[in-house]
Amino acid sequence: MADAHSKPNHDYHLVDPSPWPLVGSLSVFVMAVGAVMWMKGLSFLGLKAGSYVFGAGLLGVLYVMAAWWGDVIKEAEHEGHHTRVVQMHHRYGMILFIASEVMFFVAWFWAFFDASLFAGEAHQYARVEFTGGHWPPTGTEVFDPWHLPLLNTLILLTSGTTVTWAHHAMLHNDREGVKKGLLLTVLLGALFTFVQAFEYSHAAFGFKGSIYGATFFMATGFHGAHVLIGTIFLLVCLMRTLSGHFNAKQHLGFEFAAWYWHFVDVVWLFLFAAIYVWASHGAYGGGH
């Protein structure tokens, strides 16, 4: 009789029972409850502990992320479960995930274009009263697209080049090229985040009470969050590369990070063209 713990004679990976889906769900629930308590100023047992509840949930989520991904890395690097069939299905999953992210941003573009293209819609009385019937709304001082937004565009386009360099280096087993390309990409991603934070700090409009500010910050802000996530993704890949992980034939983690980064690049190009250039033509203030 064959050993019950021996590797099965097929290319599929039947995952062992794991606590992380349950622990992750509970952590997200605690984080969401804490966020609501924090934002609403709610108290529990006489204490306004929303920020602490949120922090506890966030720590749980971060722990689950590290532990769960650590298990996946172990399955790929040490246990040999990532066969060609498993890799193919992982790729399908990543493609579907990016497709869902595309639709996520479609929602924010939809909101933006609905407000900007129909600023004078007769049935939208409150909108017309606020916008003055045109876009950007009357009195709104928007950003000069050819200043910091253009700089961030160049930064992201350059980062797309460096991550592609790292990917090609990986395919040719040039580990030094991978390390240099990933390091440059991570630094450029961090620089983009810094420039965007600086830009936000100089905004002449806010999120609250402004249809322009709401659509602007939701679209560009969520993109900024994706840049931060992608930067962390690539940083993990850099650390794994320094630890000797990945090779020319098996580097799914890095490949998915590169796909995600290119997706972030493309979304930014649409944001720059639509929100910064097209929708603010002739209306930006020279000081911003």
C-alpha positions as CSV (number, residue, x, y, z in Angstrom):
1,M,0.0,0.0,0.0
2,A,1.3,3.4,-0.9
3,D,2.2,5.9,1.8
4,A,-0.8,8.1,2.5
5,H,1.4,11.1,2.6
6,S,3.2,10.5,-0.6
7,K,2.8,12.9,-3.5
8,P,-0.3,11.9,-5.6
9,N,0.2,10.8,-9.1
10,H,-1.4,13.8,-10.8
11,D,-0.5,17.4,-11.7
12,Y,-3.1,19.1,-9.5
13,H,-2.5,20.5,-6.0
14,L,-5.0,19.5,-3.4
15,V,-4.4,22.1,-0.7
16,D,-4.1,20.9,2.9
17,P,-6.6,22.3,5.5
18,S,-5.7,25.8,6.4
19,P,-6.8,28.2,9.2
20,W,-6.1,31.3,7.2
21,P,-9.4,31.8,5.4
22,L,-11.3,31.7,8.7
23,V,-8.7,33.8,10.6
24,G,-8.5,36.3,7.7
25,S,-12.3,36.7,7.5
26,L,-12.5,37.3,11.3
27,S,-9.7,39.9,11.1
28,V,-11.3,41.8,8.2
29,F,-14.6,41.8,10.2
30,V,-12.9,43.2,13.3
31,M,-11.1,45.8,11.1
32,A,-14.3,46.9,9.5
33,V,-16.2,47.2,12.8
34,G,-13.2,49.2,14.2
35,A,-13.2,51.5,11.2
36,V,-17.0,52.2,11.6
37,M,-16.5,52.9,15.3
38,W,-13.5,55.1,14.6
39,M,-15.2,57.2,11.9
40,K,-18.5,57.5,13.8
41,G,-16.9,58.2,17.2
42,L,-18.8,55.2,18.7
43,S,-17.8,54.0,22.2
44,F,-17.7,50.5,23.7
45,L,-18.0,50.1,27.5
46,G,-17.6,53.8,27.8
47,L,-14.4,53.9,25.8
48,K,-13.8,55.3,22.3
49,A,-11.8,52.3,21.2
50,G,-12.5,52.4,17.5
51,S,-8.9,53.1,16.5
52,Y,-7.7,50.2,18.7
53,V,-10.2,47.8,17.3
54,F,-9.3,48.8,13.8
55,G,-5.6,48.4,14.6
56,A,-6.1,44.9,16.1
57,G,-8.0,43.8,12.9
58,L,-5.3,45.3,10.7
59,L,-2.6,43.5,12.6
60,G,-4.6,40.3,12.1
61,V,-4.9,40.9,8.4
62,L,-1.2,41.6,8.0
63,Y,-0.4,38.4,10.0
64,V,-2.7,36.3,7.8
65,M,-1.2,37.8,4.6
66,A,2.4,37.0,5.7
67,A,1.5,33.5,7.0
68,W,-0.7,32.5,4.1
69,W,1.7,33.7,1.4
70,G,4.5,32.0,3.3
71,D,2.6,28.8,3.0
72,V,2.2,29.3,-0.8
73,I,5.9,30.1,-1.2
74,K,6.7,26.9,0.7
75,E,4.4,24.9,-1.5
76,A,6.1,26.3,-4.6
77,E,9.8,26.4,-3.5
78,H,10.1,23.4,-1.2
79,E,7.3,21.0,-1.8
80,G,7.1,21.1,-5.6
81,H,3.3,21.5,-5.8
82,H,3.3,24.2,-8.4
83,T,3.3,22.0,-11.5
84,R,2.7,23.4,-15.0
85,V,-1.0,22.7,-14.6
86,V,-1.2,24.5,-11.3
87,Q,0.8,27.4,-12.7
88,M,-1.6,27.7,-15.6
89,H,-4.6,27.8,-13.3
90,H,-2.8,30.4,-11.1
91,R,-2.4,32.5,-14.2
92,Y,-6.1,32.2,-15.0
93,G,-6.9,33.3,-11.4
94,M,-4.6,36.4,-11.7
95,I,-6.1,37.3,-15.1
96,L,-9.6,37.2,-13.5
97,F,-8.4,39.2,-10.5
98,I,-7.0,42.0,-12.8
99,A,-10.2,41.9,-14.8
100,S,-12.1,42.5,-11.6
101,E,-9.8,45.4,-10.8
102,V,-10.5,46.9,-14.2
103,M,-14.2,46.9,-13.5
104,F,-13.5,48.5,-10.1
105,F,-11.9,51.4,-11.8
106,V,-14.6,51.5,-14.5
107,A,-17.0,52.4,-11.6
108,W,-14.9,55.5,-10.7
109,F,-14.4,56.5,-14.3
110,W,-18.2,56.1,-14.8
111,A,-18.9,58.4,-11.8
112,F,-16.4,61.0,-13.1
113,F,-17.6,61.1,-16.7
114,D,-21.3,61.1,-15.6
115,A,-20.5,64.2,-13.5
116,S,-18.3,65.9,-16.1
117,L,-20.1,65.2,-19.3
118,F,-23.5,66.0,-17.8
119,A,-22.6,68.9,-15.5
120,G,-25.6,70.9,-16.8
121,E,-28.1,68.0,-16.8
122,A,-31.5,69.6,-16.3
123,H,-32.8,66.8,-14.0
124,Q,-29.8,67.1,-11.7
125,Y,-30.7,70.3,-10.0
126,A,-28.2,70.0,-7.1
127,R,-25.4,69.2,-9.5
128,V,-26.2,72.2,-11.8
129,E,-26.4,74.5,-8.7
130,F,-22.9,73.3,-7.6
131,T,-21.1,73.1,-11.0
132,G,-22.6,76.1,-12.6
133,G,-23.5,73.9,-15.6
134,H,-19.9,73.2,-16.7
135,W,-16.9,71.3,-15.7
136,P,-14.7,71.9,-13.7
137,P,-17.3,73.5,-11.4
138,T,-17.3,77.2,-11.1
139,G,-14.5,78.5,-8.9
140,T,-12.6,75.2,-8.7
141,E,-8.9,75.6,-8.9
142,V,-7.6,72.3,-10.3
143,F,-4.1,71.0,-10.8
144,D,-1.9,71.9,-13.7
145,P,-1.6,68.6,-15.5
146,W,1.8,69.5,-16.9
147,H,3.5,69.9,-13.5
148,L,3.4,67.1,-10.8
149,P,0.9,64.9,-12.7
150,L,3.2,64.8,-15.7
151,L,6.2,64.1,-13.5
152,N,4.3,61.1,-11.9
153,T,3.4,59.9,-15.4
154,L,7.1,59.9,-16.4
155,I,7.9,58.1,-13.1
156,L,5.4,55.3,-13.7
157,L,6.3,54.9,-17.4
158,T,10.0,54.6,-16.3
159,S,9.0,52.0,-13.7
160,G,7.2,50.0,-16.3
161,T,10.4,49.9,-18.3
162,T,12.5,48.8,-15.2
163,V,10.1,46.0,-14.2
164,T,10.1,44.7,-17.8
165,W,13.9,44.8,-17.7
166,A,13.8,42.7,-14.5
167,H,11.3,40.3,-16.1
168,H,13.5,39.7,-19.2
169,A,16.5,39.3,-16.9
170,M,14.6,36.6,-15.0
171,L,13.8,34.8,-18.2
172,H,17.6,34.7,-19.0
173,N,18.6,33.7,-15.5
174,D,20.4,37.1,-15.1
175,R,19.8,37.4,-11.3
176,E,21.8,40.6,-11.0
177,G,19.7,42.2,-13.7
178,V,16.5,41.1,-11.8
179,K,17.8,42.6,-8.5
180,K,18.7,45.9,-10.1
181,G,15.5,46.2,-12.1
182,L,13.3,45.4,-9.1
183,L,15.2,47.8,-6.9
184,L,14.8,50.6,-9.3
185,T,11.1,49.8,-9.8
186,V,10.5,49.8,-6.0
187,L,12.3,53.1,-5.6
188,L,10.2,54.6,-8.5
189,G,7.0,53.3,-7.0
190,A,7.9,54.9,-3.6
191,L,8.8,58.2,-5.4
192,F,5.4,58.2,-7.2
193,T,3.6,57.8,-3.8
194,F,5.7,60.7,-2.3
195,V,4.9,63.0,-5.2
196,Q,1.2,62.2,-5.1
197,A,1.1,62.8,-1.3
198,F,2.8,66.2,-1.9
199,E,0.3,67.0,-4.6
200,Y,-2.6,66.1,-2.4
201,S,-1.2,68.3,0.4
202,H,-1.4,71.3,-2.1
203,A,-4.9,70.6,-3.4
204,A,-7.1,73.7,-3.5
205,F,-10.2,71.6,-3.2
206,G,-11.3,68.9,-0.8
207,F,-13.2,65.6,-0.8
208,K,-16.1,66.7,1.3
209,G,-19.0,68.6,-0.3
210,S,-17.5,68.7,-3.8
211,I,-18.5,66.4,-6.7
212,Y,-15.3,67.3,-8.4
213,G,-13.2,66.6,-5.3
214,A,-15.1,63.3,-4.6
215,T,-14.6,61.9,-8.1
216,F,-11.0,63.1,-8.3
217,F,-9.9,61.7,-5.0
218,M,-11.7,58.4,-5.3
219,A,-10.2,57.7,-8.7
220,T,-6.7,58.9,-8.1
221,G,-6.7,57.9,-4.5
222,F,-7.6,54.3,-5.1
223,H,-5.0,54.2,-7.9
224,G,-2.4,55.5,-5.4
225,A,-3.4,52.7,-3.0
226,H,-2.8,50.2,-5.8
227,V,0.6,51.8,-6.5
228,L,1.5,51.3,-2.8
229,I,0.2,47.7,-2.9
230,G,2.2,47.0,-6.1
231,T,5.3,48.5,-4.6
232,I,5.0,46.2,-1.6
233,F,4.4,43.3,-4.0
234,L,7.6,44.1,-5.9
235,L,9.5,44.6,-2.7
236,V,8.6,41.1,-1.5
237,C,9.7,39.8,-4.9
238,L,13.0,41.6,-4.5
239,M,13.5,40.1,-1.0
240,R,12.6,36.6,-2.4
241,T,15.1,37.1,-5.2
242,L,17.8,38.0,-2.7
243,S,16.9,34.8,-0.9
244,G,17.5,32.7,-4.0
245,H,13.9,32.1,-5.0
246,F,12.6,32.1,-8.6
247,N,14.2,30.8,-11.7
248,A,13.7,31.2,-15.5
249,K,11.0,28.5,-15.6
250,Q,9.1,29.1,-12.3
251,H,8.6,32.7,-11.1
252,L,4.9,33.1,-10.8
253,G,5.1,35.5,-7.8
254,F,7.3,37.9,-9.8
255,E,5.3,37.4,-13.0
256,F,2.1,38.4,-11.3
257,A,3.7,41.4,-9.6
258,A,4.9,42.5,-13.1
259,W,1.4,42.1,-14.5
260,Y,-0.1,44.0,-11.7
261,W,2.4,46.8,-12.1
262,H,1.7,47.2,-15.8
263,F,-2.1,47.3,-15.0
264,V,-1.4,50.1,-12.6
265,D,0.6,51.9,-15.3
266,V,-2.2,51.7,-17.8
267,V,-4.9,52.9,-15.4
268,W,-2.7,55.9,-14.6
269,L,-2.4,56.8,-18.2
270,F,-6.2,56.9,-18.5
271,L,-6.5,58.9,-15.3
272,F,-3.9,61.4,-16.5
273,A,-5.5,61.8,-19.9
274,A,-9.1,62.0,-18.6
275,I,-9.0,63.6,-15.2
276,Y,-5.9,65.8,-15.3
277,V,-5.7,66.9,-18.9
278,W,-9.1,66.6,-20.6
279,A,-11.4,67.6,-17.7
280,S,-9.3,70.5,-16.5
281,H,-8.3,72.0,-19.9
282,G,-7.9,75.8,-19.5
283,A,-9.0,75.8,-15.9
284,Y,-5.9,74.9,-13.8
285,G,-4.3,77.4,-11.5
286,G,-0.7,78.3,-12.2
287,G,0.3,77.9,-8.5
288,H,-0.5,74.2,-8.6
